[in-house]
């Protein structure tokens, strides 16, 4: 005669002791923890490789590159663009000279390390052999004035809460690349300079916010290729203050107009 309870699956004829159930449960829990640790290690390793050799994330803490880059912008910088050496990483690998190096082009927005200490982001204005000069607020390259077109007068409150009034221009560099710049006036401390010849292996860098930028016209000086970290490619997201009064598309306090923009 067949036990009806067995046939229906109601009772196990060989039940597992409670102690064995607990052991199995602990093994499953340990396996789950190991899997989580493996996933975390894999994700961290992938991120480390990505940020070391491909794209590194930077943020904008100052106004020197307005209006191209706003305070609070987060961006990705392409590290293979200019090759690798010890300044390409956050630890010293001992490589002084660049490997797989490609020189920055005029108009590039680039991150570089100032003498190996602080990271800066500026625009490449002069390449080796160029003659750079500012005269009454106008940029001259190799003796020729660089065209600029007046766009509008901009009134806004900067990230420090100070009211600003600037002229916005579209400047066109040799080769045809155009970009926006801010000028407070044409009589500022850096609006008149001597003519500077860019040395071999060096680059002349300027901020797009011309009267609010410490760059190659002042303390930064000409930047050697070995100090370049990478080329700024795209903004990812931003903590831009939507209350500044600038023409930025915001949804409430979120500046959606600063998300995923190509950097030119």
Secondary structure, DSSP 8 states (H G I E B T S, - for coil): ---HHHHTTSS-TT---HHHHHHHHHHHHHHHHHHHHHHHHHHHHHHHHHHHHTEEEEE--SSTTTTTS-TTEEEEEESGGG-BSGGGSSS--S--S-BS-----TT-EEEEEETTTEEEEEEEEE-TT-EEEEETTEEEETTEE--EEEEEEEEEE-TTS-EEEEEEEEEE-TTS-EEEEEES-SSSTTSS---EE--TTEEEEE-SBTTS--STTTTS--EEGGGEEEEEEEEEEE---GGG--S---BTTB-GGGSS-B--
